[in-house]
Amino acid sequence: MSTTEPSDFARVHPVSPFIRGGIVVLAVLGYLVTQQVDRIATSFSEVPDDGAGGAGDYPLVQLGAVALAVLGAVLLGLLSWWFTRYRLGADTLEMHTGAIFRQHREVRYDRIQAVDLVRPLLARLCGLSEVRVESAGGGDSHVAIAYLRHADAEAVRSRLLGLAEEASAPAAVGVADAVGAAAGVEAPSAAPPARHVLTVPSERIIASVLLSWDSILLGILLVTAVALASLDLAPVIGGLLPVVVVNGLRALGRLTRWYGLTIGRRGETLTSQRGLTDTRTSSVPLHRVQALAIRQPVLWRRAGWWSLTVNVAGAQVGSASDSDSDSVLVPVATTREVLDLLEVVTADTGTTREVASLVDGTPEGFVGQPRAARWLHPFAHRRIGYLPGTRAVVTRSGWADRRLEVVPWGRIQSLTLHQGPAARRLGLASLAFVSTVGPVRPEVAHLAEADAELLGHLAAARSSTARRRSSGPVGCDPAPEGVDWPMMSDQRATGRTTVVTGESTEQGEDLVRGAVAKLGFEQGQIVQEYGWDDDSDDALRAAIEDVVGDPLEDEDYTGIVDAVIMWWHDDDGDLTDALVDTLGTLAEGSSIVLLTPRPGQEGEVDPSEVDEAATTAGLHTSGNVMCSDHWVATRLAARKGVA
């Protein structure tokens, strides 16, 4: 840099325009060299023609044309360099570009998302680097300072990171001091040195590329090409060439992009250095991480390798200007390494333990799919589900390629509940957590309808509170003391008995009242109860009694009743016989409310069994209603003339 005063603009390196246009220059030179080689070869193989000579007979003309083209490119490059300037101002980074069409861009320090250092191969050969500044807004919100001497680029990046951290900190130091440091007067705003977190061995990068479907397909195609050539079918090989080139370039791109990956932490920013030909130093602000995913392809299972991907608000890893950016934080790591890195990103050992428990098996509290979902997920149905953690919800999916996704409660923006025709017939629903734009799209597929609805209520309540309380990275904030959420209450199950400790909550009471209203109970009705046991929900029973205005009648009641509630477990006997027995006292056109344990709880009843029993008994189902953290209600309407 050549700045001498804080207010001065600095210019980039004079060869910067030629670095940016280096590929074009090389293409032109390659074309000219090829033409000259062809001309020389022709002069040795052919007799000179007596006709009029072409332009090739006048080498001075060709040389003059090339000289004019080079001179024009140099003048345009110098003009571009003269009008390209930048400055670290009082509150913003300013960038001026353009000779004819002028452009002035500013980036406020408190809006900086990431500052990357990029070194393409040609720039590395010249000892230069590019500083890319990504601001909130994504898309074309980046500013590129290209190119500076490598030492100057590192200094600018370090100071920008320090200025951004100060500007966004609650107790930031004075901006004037930061500006003086950026200009070279003093350097208190320089970011602290990075602490080493992880280095991925180059041998593992190479092995992970070889253990990819692109490489395997490439190998199959090469073997096929050799076989075709041995059978004198060489012309057919040309049809395989595009596929070979595409797969080969994809595999080579992953190798060159991630070779030599080293990850460190500087303050509240995670940094990574990588690249074989083009090197890159990227940064990820931890407070901008919205969701995480770890994935294990089937080819990596024996090696125990995983990849870690993140959604970053307002930016992608490597900045939006990088077309190869895919938000992968680490492309391949061992289980222990990926869990350690996950703990660095979330700053929470509890969430890391919850993820580890899902990697190793199925922990207590995991909510999976009901048995009806096996028709849609015959192989993965036992793995799909979610774990409502203390600070985040963790989803699990996949059978061949395994995947776990972590969404902090405080980073959930909205929820989407959806059903397809087959899922609706089976009583299933899928719930998606909407995060920022990125590759991580958390979803729990084909839960029981009641479970999906319950998770939606839990996520809405927990995310609202977490956003108000959150003060740590990725929205990870501990849940309040005591029992605040229906599914997070401390439950100790023995047989069928579930003891819930803690105080009842407003959310739980609202859930019960809403369920009673949906089930259609009205004032003055006579309601008979069957199957009461120690684990029956007394809060639900009391809510029904409050609505109808009288106590529930027991099984010995012989009068005509307006409604029936039946508590039922999978091992209670024949459900069809039990339903038929209740019809003797049920008024015509009335309904039975069948209460069964929520899927995943002991004693759950398959929805298909309920449908079959209801049809045999002359009833039909008319929807499920979530009643509590343990019970789900299925309303069975009696057909006319049954009673």
FENWO-V988346 format. One record per residue. N is the residue number from 1. OMEGA is omega in whole degrees, 0 to 359 (NA if undefined). BURIAL is # if it has 24 or more other ideal C-beta (glycine too) atoms within 12 Angstrom, else .. Layout:
N_OMEGA_BURIAL, N_OMEGA_BURIAL
This chain:
1_183_#, 2_180_., 3_177_#, 4_178_., 5_181_., 6_184_., 7_184_., 8_170_., 9_177_#, 10_178_#, 11_176_#, 12_182_#, 13_184_#, 14_182_., 15_183_#, 16_180_#, 17_182_#, 18_174_#, 19_180_#, 20_179_#, 21_185_., 22_182_#, 23_179_., 24_179_., 25_179_., 26_179_., 27_179_., 28_179_., 29_178_., 30_178_., 31_181_., 32_179_., 33_180_., 34_179_., 35_181_., 36_178_., 37_178_., 38_182_., 39_180_., 40_180_., 41_180_., 42_182_., 43_180_., 44_187_., 45_184_., 46_175_., 47_182_., 48_179_., 49_179_., 50_182_., 51_180_., 52_180_., 53_177_., 54_181_., 55_181_., 56_179_., 57_181_., 58_182_., 59_179_., 60_177_., 61_178_., 62_180_., 63_179_., 64_178_., 65_178_., 66_180_., 67_178_., 68_179_., 69_179_., 70_180_., 71_178_., 72_179_., 73_179_., 74_180_., 75_178_., 76_178_., 77_179_#, 78_178_., 79_178_., 80_180_#, 81_183_#, 82_183_., 83_177_#, 84_183_#, 85_178_#, 86_179_#, 87_170_#, 88_186_#, 89_183_#, 90_182_., 91_188_#, 92_166_#, 93_182_#, 94_181_#, 95_177_#, 96_177_#, 97_173_#, 98_176_., 99_179_., 100_177_., 101_184_., 102_177_., 103_179_., 104_182_., 105_178_#, 106_177_., 107_177_#, 108_182_#, 109_181_#, 110_178_., 111_181_#, 112_179_#, 113_183_#, 114_176_#, 115_185_#, 116_176_#, 117_186_#, 118_180_#, 119_173_#, 120_186_#, 121_182_., 122_178_#, 123_178_#, 124_180_#, 125_179_., 126_180_#, 127_184_., 128_178_#, 129_177_#, 130_175_#, 131_179_#, 132_181_#, 133_180_#, 134_180_#, 135_180_#, 136_179_#, 137_178_., 138_177_#, 139_183_., 140_184_., 141_183_#, 142_175_#, 143_182_#, 144_173_#, 145_186_#, 146_358_#, 147_175_#, 148_170_#, 149_189_#, 150_180_#, 151_178_., 152_180_#, 153_178_#, 154_179_#, 155_179_#, 156_180_#, 157_181_#, 158_181_#, 159_177_#, 160_177_#, 161_178_#, 162_178_#, 163_179_#, 164_179_#, 165_178_#, 166_183_#, 167_181_#, 168_180_#, 169_179_., 170_181_., 171_183_., 172_176_., 173_182_., 174_182_., 175_181_#, 176_178_., 177_180_., 178_180_#, 179_178_#, 180_178_#, 181_181_#, 182_182_#, 183_177_#, 184_180_., 185_173_., 186_188_., 187_178_., 188_184_#, 189_180_#, 190_181_#, 191_179_#, 192_180_., 193_183_., 194_175_#, 195_183_., 196_179_., 197_186_#, 198_170_#, 199_180_., 200_181_#, 201_180_., 202_179_., 203_179_., 204_177_#, 205_180_#, 206_181_#, 207_180_., 208_177_#, 209_178_#, 210_178_., 211_176_#, 212_182_#, 213_177_., 214_181_#, 215_180_#, 216_177_., 217_178_., 218_178_#, 219_179_., 220_180_., 221_179_#, 222_177_., 223_178_., 224_180_., 225_178_#, 226_180_., 227_179_., 228_179_., 229_179_., 230_179_., 231_181_., 232_177_., 233_183_., 234_180_., 235_180_., 236_183_., 237_180_., 238_178_., 239_179_., 240_187_#, 241_180_., 242_180_., 243_179_., 244_181_#, 245_182_., 246_181_., 247_178_#, 248_179_#, 249_178_., 250_179_., 251_179_#, 252_179_#, 253_178_#, 254_180_#, 255_182_#, 256_182_#, 257_187_#, 258_182_#, 259_177_#, 260_183_#, 261_174_#, 262_182_#, 263_178_#, 264_178_#, 265_178_#, 266_184_#, 267_178_#, 268_180_#, 269_176_#, 270_182_#, 271_177_#, 272_176_#, 273_185_#, 274_174_#, 275_177_#, 276_177_#, 277_174_., 278_180_#, 279_184_#, 280_172_#, 281_184_#, 282_178_#, 283_179_#, 284_175_#, 285_185_#, 286_182_#, 287_178_#, 288_180_#, 289_184_#, 290_181_#, 291_182_#, 292_176_#, 293_171_#, 294_187_#, 295_179_#, 296_175_#, 297_184_#, 298_180_., 299_181_#, 300_189_#, 301_181_., 302_179_., 303_181_., 304_182_., 305_178_#, 306_169_#, 307_181_#, 308_182_#, 309_181_#, 310_165_#, 311_180_#, 312_182_#, 313_173_#, 314_182_#, 315_172_#, 316_177_#, 317_183_#, 318_178_#, 319_185_#, 320_181_#, 321_181_#, 322_183_#, 323_180_., 324_183_#, 325_181_#, 326_176_#, 327_174_#, 328_180_#, 329_174_#, 330_187_#, 331_180_#, 332_180_#, 333_176_#, 334_180_#, 335_181_#, 336_181_., 337_182_#, 338_176_#, 339_176_#, 340_179_#, 341_177_#, 342_178_#, 343_177_#, 344_183_#, 345_183_#, 346_184_#, 347_183_#, 348_179_#, 349_181_., 350_178_#, 351_178_#, 352_178_#, 353_179_., 354_177_#, 355_180_#, 356_179_#, 357_177_., 358_175_#, 359_185_#, 360_184_., 361_180_., 362_185_., 363_175_., 364_182_., 365_178_#, 366_180_#, 367_183_#, 368_179_#, 369_173_#, 370_183_#, 371_180_#, 372_182_#, 373_180_#, 374_177_., 375_180_., 376_180_#, 377_186_#, 378_183_., 379_187_., 380_190_., 381_178_#, 382_181_., 383_186_#, 384_178_#, 385_182_#, 386_175_#, 387_178_#, 388_184_#, 389_181_#, 390_183_#, 391_182_#, 392_172_#, 393_182_#, 394_178_#, 395_179_#, 396_180_#, 397_175_#, 398_176_#, 399_175_., 400_173_., 401_185_., 402_186_#, 403_172_#, 404_182_#, 405_183_#, 406_178_#, 407_176_#, 408_181_#, 409_184_#, 410_181_#, 411_177_#, 412_182_#, 413_177_#, 414_183_., 415_177_#, 416_178_., 417_183_#, 418_180_., 419_169_., 420_181_., 421_180_., 422_179_., 423_180_#, 424_179_., 425_181_., 426_181_#, 427_183_#, 428_177_#, 429_179_#, 430_180_#, 431_179_#, 432_176_#, 433_182_#, 434_176_#, 435_175_#, 436_180_#, 437_181_., 438_183_#, 439_181_#, 440_180_#, 441_186_#, 442_179_#, 443_172_#, 444_188_#, 445_167_#, 446_167_#, 447_168_#, 448_184_#, 449_181_#, 450_178_#, 451_179_#, 452_179_#, 453_179_#, 454_178_#, 455_177_#, 456_177_#, 457_181_#, 458_182_#, 459_181_#, 460_181_#, 461_184_#, 462_182_#, 463_179_#, 464_180_#, 465_182_#, 466_179_#, 467_179_., 468_187_., 469_191_., 470_176_#, 471_183_., 472_180_#, 473_178_#, 474_174_#, 475_181_#, 476_180_#, 477_184_#, 478_177_#, 479_178_#, 480_178_., 481_178_., 482_182_., 483_184_., 484_187_#, 485_184_#, 486_185_#, 487_185_#, 488_178_#, 489_182_#, 490_184_., 491_175_#, 492_186_., 493_174_., 494_187_., 495_178_., 496_186_#, 497_178_., 498_179_#, 499_181_., 500_180_#, 501_180_., 502_183_., 503_174_., 504_185_#, 505_178_#, 506_179_., 507_179_#, 508_179_#, 509_178_., 510_179_., 511_181_#, 512_181_#, 513_178_#, 514_179_#, 515_180_#, 516_179_#, 517_181_., 518_182_#, 519_171_#, 520_177_#, 521_183_#, 522_179_., 523_175_., 524_179_., 525_172_#, 526_184_#, 527_179_#, 528_184_#, 529_176_#, 530_171_#, 531_180_#, 532_177_., 533_184_#, 534_183_., 535_177_#, 536_186_#, 537_181_#, 538_179_., 539_178_#, 540_178_#, 541_180_#, 542_180_., 543_178_#, 544_179_#, 545_178_#, 546_182_., 547_184_#, 548_177_#, 549_180_., 550_176_., 551_176_., 552_177_#, 553_181_#, 554_186_., 555_182_., 556_181_., 557_185_., 558_180_., 559_177_., 560_182_., 561_181_#, 562_180_#, 563_179_#, 564_168_#, 565_183_#, 566_175_#, 567_188_#, 568_175_#, 569_184_#, 570_183_., 571_182_., 572_178_#, 573_183_., 574_183_., 575_180_#, 576_179_#, 577_181_., 578_179_#, 579_179_#, 580_181_#, 581_182_., 582_186_#, 583_182_#, 584_182_., 585_185_#, 586_180_#, 587_181_#, 588_179_., 589_179_., 590_186_#, 591_176_#, 592_175_#, 593_180_#, 594_182_#, 595_181_#, 596_178_#, 597_179_#, 598_178_#, 599_184_#, 600_177_#, 601_179_#, 602_179_., 603_181_#, 604_181_#, 605_180_#, 606_180_#, 607_179_#, 608_177_#, 609_177_#, 610_180_#, 611_182_#, 612_180_., 613_180_#, 614_180_#, 615_179_., 616_181_., 617_180_#, 618_180_., 619_174_#, 620_181_#, 621_180_#, 622_174_#, 623_178_#, 624_179_#, 625_176_#, 626_184_#, 627_182_#, 628_180_#, 629_184_#, 630_189_#, 631_173_#, 632_183_#, 633_173_#, 634_182_#, 635_180_#, 636_182_#, 637_178_#, 638_177_#, 639_181_., 640_175_., 641_181_., 642_186_#, 643_NA_#
